[in-house]
Amino acid sequence: MYPAIQETGDGVSLSLVVVPRAGRDEVVAMTGDRIKIRLKAPPVEGRANEGLVAALARWLDVPRSAVEIVSGATGRHKVVHVHGRAAAEVAGRLSALLVHPPSGV
């Protein structure tokens, strides 16, 4: 399993590195202790955070209200809680979206 995805009582916590102002919304890497995500939205007036919540909700097939930024709202390193999903399911969905999947997968 990925150390960046931790099961909690009612969902999962994700440790992320978010890169705003990218060409598109994408999952770039799931290595080490953080998942790297690129977002189109700029880091202005909360738009990158809104874009992150929307992208995760879309990718994980949950309502936006199920995605909560727990810490790091003003930085690139964030912890996000996703209610109602299991760690294995989240890992599978996000790894399927990787821009450059690891070899052997």
Z-matrix of the N, CA and C atoms (Angstrom, degrees):
N
C 1 1.463
C 2 1.526 1 108.82
N 3 1.290 2 115.96 1 165.98
C 4 1.456 3 122.52 2 -179.46
C 5 1.525 4 110.17 3 -91.01
N 6 1.342 5 118.79 4 129.82
C 7 1.469 6 120.71 5 179.27
C 8 1.533 7 112.78 6 -64.94
N 9 1.324 8 117.60 7 -19.83
C 10 1.462 9 121.03 8 -179.81
C 11 1.527 10 112.31 9 -76.25
N 12 1.334 11 117.02 10 -8.95
C 13 1.463 12 121.94 11 -179.29
C 14 1.519 13 108.03 12 -117.35
N 15 1.322 14 116.30 13 112.63
C 16 1.463 15 121.55 14 -177.55
C 17 1.521 16 110.27 15 -116.72
N 18 1.311 17 116.19 16 127.48
C 19 1.471 18 121.46 17 177.22
C 20 1.531 19 109.08 18 -70.93
N 21 1.323 20 116.56 19 137.12
C 22 1.464 21 122.18 20 174.80
C 23 1.526 22 107.41 21 -122.33
N 24 1.311 23 117.15 22 -178.13
C 25 1.457 24 120.54 23 -178.37
C 26 1.512 25 114.40 24 -62.22
N 27 1.328 26 117.34 25 -33.94
C 28 1.467 27 120.17 26 -175.30
C 29 1.524 28 113.35 27 -125.52
N 30 1.319 29 117.28 28 22.00
C 31 1.461 30 119.97 29 -179.73
C 32 1.508 31 111.03 30 160.45
N 33 1.342 32 116.08 31 -141.92
C 34 1.460 33 121.29 32 179.85
C 35 1.520 34 110.71 33 -136.51
N 36 1.325 35 115.13 34 153.22
C 37 1.460 36 122.11 35 171.36
C 38 1.516 37 107.49 36 -108.98
N 39 1.327 38 115.67 37 134.22
C 40 1.458 39 122.21 38 -179.69
C 41 1.518 40 109.30 39 -114.62
N 42 1.321 41 117.51 40 130.71
C 43 1.463 42 122.60 41 172.75
C 44 1.521 43 106.79 42 -96.69
N 45 1.322 44 116.10 43 120.53
C 46 1.462 45 121.11 44 -171.74
C 47 1.520 46 112.56 45 -125.47
N 48 1.326 47 115.25 46 154.38
C 49 1.454 48 123.76 47 163.12
C 50 1.520 49 104.29 48 -118.25
N 51 1.329 50 116.09 49 122.24
C 52 1.459 51 121.01 50 -175.95
C 53 1.524 52 109.49 51 -111.04
N 54 1.326 53 116.23 52 129.12
C 55 1.457 54 122.43 53 178.27
C 56 1.527 55 107.46 54 -112.48
N 57 1.335 56 117.65 55 107.29
C 58 1.468 57 120.39 56 -179.92
C 59 1.529 58 111.61 57 -79.25
N 60 1.321 59 115.49 58 172.64
C 61 1.466 60 124.66 59 177.96
C 62 1.526 61 112.85 60 58.72
N 63 1.311 62 116.38 61 40.44
C 64 1.468 63 121.15 62 176.87
C 65 1.528 64 108.76 63 -91.64
N 66 1.304 65 116.40 64 173.30
C 67 1.457 66 120.87 65 179.03
C 68 1.516 67 113.28 66 -68.70
N 69 1.340 68 115.99 67 -29.46
C 70 1.469 69 120.88 68 179.63
C 71 1.523 70 109.17 69 -158.96
N 72 1.322 71 115.53 70 168.33
C 73 1.465 72 121.24 71 175.36
C 74 1.523 73 107.63 72 -80.12
N 75 1.350 74 116.52 73 124.02
C 76 1.459 75 119.02 74 -178.23
C 77 1.520 76 111.81 75 -159.02
N 78 1.327 77 114.64 76 153.85
C 79 1.462 78 122.29 77 173.34
C 80 1.521 79 106.11 78 -92.39
N 81 1.334 80 116.27 79 120.51
C 82 1.458 81 120.60 80 -173.52
C 83 1.522 82 112.46 81 -97.54
N 84 1.334 83 117.28 82 -42.24
C 85 1.469 84 119.70 83 -176.09
C 86 1.519 85 110.36 84 -151.55
N 87 1.321 86 115.21 85 148.63
C 88 1.467 87 121.96 86 175.19
C 89 1.518 88 107.95 87 -132.77
N 90 1.325 89 115.82 88 58.78
C 91 1.454 90 121.10 89 -178.97
C 92 1.515 91 109.39 90 -122.25
N 93 1.315 92 116.00 91 158.13
C 94 1.457 93 119.28 92 179.13
C 95 1.513 94 111.42 93 67.03
N 96 1.309 95 115.51 94 -146.38
C 97 1.461 96 119.96 95 -174.51
C 98 1.520 97 113.37 96 -99.52
N 99 1.339 98 118.57 97 9.14
C 100 1.464 99 121.29 98 179.22
C 101 1.521 100 110.93 99 -142.21
N 102 1.329 101 114.64 100 151.69
C 103 1.462 102 121.98 101 173.96
C 104 1.520 103 106.17 102 -99.51
N 105 1.324 104 117.43 103 129.58
C 106 1.461 105 120.95 104 -179.56
C 107 1.522 106 109.43 105 -96.59
N 108 1.339 107 114.77 106 125.86
C 109 1.464 108 121.83 107 -178.76
C 110 1.520 109 108.97 108 -126.82
N 111 1.321 110 116.34 109 133.94
C 112 1.466 111 121.93 110 173.39
C 113 1.518 112 108.23 111 -103.29
N 114 1.341 113 114.98 112 140.14
C 115 1.466 114 121.20 113 -179.81
C 116 1.520 115 110.58 114 -127.68
N 117 1.328 116 116.81 115 145.29
C 118 1.464 117 121.74 116 175.37
C 119 1.519 118 111.47 117 -67.59
N 120 1.311 119 117.18 118 -35.55
C 121 1.465 120 122.27 119 -172.26
C 122 1.528 121 111.68 120 -64.53
N 123 1.340 122 116.31 121 144.46
C 124 1.467 123 120.09 122 175.95
C 125 1.532 124 110.85 123 -81.36
N 126 1.336 125 116.68 124 158.36
C 127 1.464 126 119.83 125 179.58
C 128 1.529 127 111.39 126 -83.91
N 129 1.316 128 115.96 127 55.49
C 130 1.461 129 121.76 128 -176.53
C 131 1.520 130 108.97 129 -124.53
N 132 1.327 131 116.20 130 128.83
C 133 1.467 132 122.52 131 175.43
C 134 1.530 133 112.74 132 52.48
N 135 1.323 134 116.72 133 36.98
C 136 1.461 135 120.28 134 175.25
C 137 1.514 136 115.51 135 77.88
N 138 1.329 137 117.61 136 6.46
C 139 1.470 138 118.89 137 -176.63
C 140 1.526 139 112.85 138 -67.37
N 141 1.331 140 117.54 139 -34.56
C 142 1.471 141 119.04 140 177.54
C 143 1.528 142 110.34 141 -66.46
N 144 1.329 143 117.16 142 -39.57
C 145 1.468 144 119.86 143 177.41
C 146 1.523 145 110.96 144 -64.48
N 147 1.326 146 116.78 145 -42.49
C 148 1.464 147 120.45 146 177.24
C 149 1.528 148 110.36 147 -62.19
N 150 1.334 149 116.14 148 -41.49
C 151 1.458 150 120.56 149 178.12
C 152 1.515 151 112.17 150 -64.28
N 153 1.334 152 116.37 151 -38.08
C 154 1.463 153 120.68 152 178.26
C 155 1.521 154 110.99 153 -64.55
N 156 1.320 155 116.47 154 -46.91
C 157 1.471 156 120.59 155 179.70
C 158 1.527 157 109.99 156 -60.89
N 159 1.329 158 116.63 157 -44.69
C 160 1.468 159 120.39 158 -179.72
C 161 1.528 160 111.30 159 -64.06
N 162 1.328 161 117.33 160 -43.78
C 163 1.464 162 120.56 161 -178.93
C 164 1.527 163 111.17 162 -65.05
N 165 1.328 164 117.06 163 -46.76
C 166 1.467 165 119.44 164 179.61
C 167 1.526 166 111.11 165 -62.67
N 168 1.328 167 116.99 166 -40.90
C 169 1.469 168 120.10 167 178.62
C 170 1.531 169 110.44 168 -61.19
N 171 1.316 170 116.31 169 -42.53
C 172 1.471 171 121.08 170 179.70
C 173 1.535 172 110.32 171 -66.96
N 174 1.319 173 116.99 172 -48.49
C 175 1.465 174 120.87 173 -177.11
C 176 1.523 175 112.56 174 -65.32
N 177 1.343 176 116.69 175 -35.04
C 178 1.470 177 120.56 176 -175.71
C 179 1.521 178 112.77 177 -98.40
N 180 1.327 179 116.92 178 1.12
C 181 1.461 180 122.97 179 178.33
C 182 1.530 181 111.82 180 55.28
N 183 1.331 182 114.42 181 53.22
C 184 1.465 183 121.82 182 175.25
C 185 1.525 184 107.54 183 -130.99
N 186 1.339 185 118.01 184 159.02
C 187 1.462 186 118.95 185 174.43
C 188 1.527 187 110.28 186 -68.35
N 189 1.321 188 116.64 187 153.99
C 190 1.469 189 120.64 188 177.94
C 191 1.521 190 111.82 189 -55.26
N 192 1.321 191 116.61 190 -32.73
C 193 1.470 192 120.32 191 -179.23
C 194 1.526 193 112.11 192 -65.95
N 195 1.332 194 118.14 193 -15.22
C 196 1.466 195 121.86 194 179.14
C 197 1.527 196 112.22 195 -87.02
N 198 1.336 197 117.31 196 -6.01
C 199 1.466 198 122.21 197 -178.73
C 200 1.526 199 108.25 198 -110.45
N 201 1.334 200 115.83 199 122.61
C 202 1.466 201 121.12 200 -174.62
C 203 1.526 202 110.13 201 -132.35
N 204 1.335 203 116.48 202 125.62
C 205 1.463 204 120.54 203 174.92
C 206 1.520 205 107.15 204 -79.38
N 207 1.334 206 116.03 205 114.25
C 208 1.462 207 122.13 206 -175.23
C 209 1.521 208 110.77 207 -86.77
N 210 1.324 209 117.04 208 -40.43
C 211 1.464 210 120.45 209 177.75
C 212 1.518 211 109.43 210 -150.47
N 213 1.334 212 115.32 211 158.47
C 214 1.453 213 121.08 212 178.28
C 215 1.506 214 114.84 213 86.27
N 216 1.321 215 117.89 214 24.11
C 217 1.466 216 120.87 215 -176.84
C 218 1.526 217 112.62 216 -60.09
N 219 1.337 218 118.16 217 -25.61
C 220 1.464 219 119.89 218 -178.45
C 221 1.527 220 112.79 219 -108.54
N 222 1.319 221 117.92 220 9.08
C 223 1.461 222 120.49 221 -179.62
C 224 1.513 223 111.60 222 -130.31
N 225 1.313 224 115.72 223 -179.90
C 226 1.466 225 121.16 224 179.67
C 227 1.521 226 112.06 225 -81.50
N 228 1.325 227 116.94 226 -29.76
C 229 1.467 228 121.30 227 178.98
C 230 1.517 229 108.27 228 -86.76
N 231 1.317 230 116.81 229 119.64
C 232 1.459 231 121.38 230 -174.60
C 233 1.524 232 110.73 231 -131.84
N 234 1.315 233 115.24 232 153.15
C 235 1.458 234 121.82 233 168.00
C 236 1.519 235 105.75 234 -117.27
N 237 1.319 236 115.60 235 124.89
C 238 1.460 237 121.98 236 -177.27
C 239 1.522 238 108.31 237 -121.46
N 240 1.328 239 116.00 238 135.26
C 241 1.463 240 120.88 239 176.31
C 242 1.525 241 108.38 240 -104.14
N 243 1.335 242 115.33 241 132.55
C 244 1.461 243 121.44 242 176.69
C 245 1.521 244 107.19 243 -116.02
N 246 1.314 245 116.22 244 115.30
C 247 1.462 246 122.17 245 -178.82
C 248 1.530 247 110.33 246 -79.53
N 249 1.327 248 116.09 247 141.46
C 250 1.456 249 121.14 248 170.53
C 251 1.512 250 116.80 249 80.84
N 252 1.316 251 118.30 250 18.33
C 253 1.461 252 121.03 251 177.47
C 254 1.526 253 109.35 252 -131.24
N 255 1.325 254 116.11 253 149.57
C 256 1.465 255 122.21 254 177.42
C 257 1.529 256 109.29 255 -92.49
N 258 1.318 257 115.96 256 153.96
C 259 1.464 258 121.32 257 -177.76
C 260 1.528 259 111.92 258 -59.01
N 261 1.316 260 117.68 259 -43.13
C 262 1.467 261 120.78 260 -178.68
C 263 1.526 262 111.24 261 -62.88
N 264 1.323 263 116.71 262 -40.28
C 265 1.465 264 120.52 263 179.47
C 266 1.523 265 110.77 264 -66.12
N 267 1.333 266 116.75 265 -45.34
C 268 1.465 267 121.25 266 179.52
C 269 1.528 268 109.87 267 -62.38
N 270 1.320 269 117.22 268 -45.25
C 271 1.466 270 121.01 269 179.09
C 272 1.522 271 110.75 270 -59.61
N 273 1.313 272 117.29 271 -43.17
C 274 1.456 273 120.99 272 179.25
C 275 1.514 274 112.98 273 -64.18
N 276 1.319 275 115.87 274 -45.05
C 277 1.471 276 119.75 275 -179.15
C 278 1.530 277 111.25 276 -65.36
N 279 1.342 278 117.20 277 -44.82
C 280 1.461 279 120.03 278 -178.19
C 281 1.527 280 111.72 279 -70.40
N 282 1.327 281 117.87 280 -39.82
C 283 1.468 282 119.28 281 179.95
C 284 1.529 283 111.08 282 -66.48
N 285 1.324 284 117.68 283 -29.45
C 286 1.467 285 120.90 284 176.50
C 287 1.526 286 111.84 285 -67.27
N 288 1.338 287 117.06 286 -20.93
C 289 1.459 288 121.92 287 -178.71
C 290 1.522 289 113.42 288 -93.98
N 291 1.320 290 117.61 289 -3.85
C 292 1.466 291 120.60 290 -176.30
C 293 1.518 292 111.41 291 -54.66
N 294 1.326 293 115.75 292 135.00
C 295 1.455 294 121.58 293 178.62
C 296 1.525 295 109.97 294 -63.86
N 297 1.327 296 117.11 295 -44.60
C 298 1.464 297 123.07 296 178.16
C 299 1.518 298 107.70 297 -124.79
N 300 1.338 299 117.71 298 87.87
C 301 1.466 300 119.52 299 -178.23
C 302 1.523 301 111.09 300 -59.25
N 303 1.339 302 116.87 301 146.35
C 304 1.462 303 119.27 302 177.39
C 305 1.522 304 110.70 303 -62.88
N 306 1.319 305 116.98 304 146.09
C 307 1.464 306 120.05 305 -179.80
C 308 1.520 307 110.07 306 -66.39
N 309 1.306 308 115.66 307 146.87
C 310 1.452 309 120.83 308 -179.29
C 311 1.509 310 113.76 309 88.95
N 312 1.331 311 118.10 310 5.18
C 313 1.469 312 120.91 311 179.97
C 314 1.500 313 109.24 312 -103.60
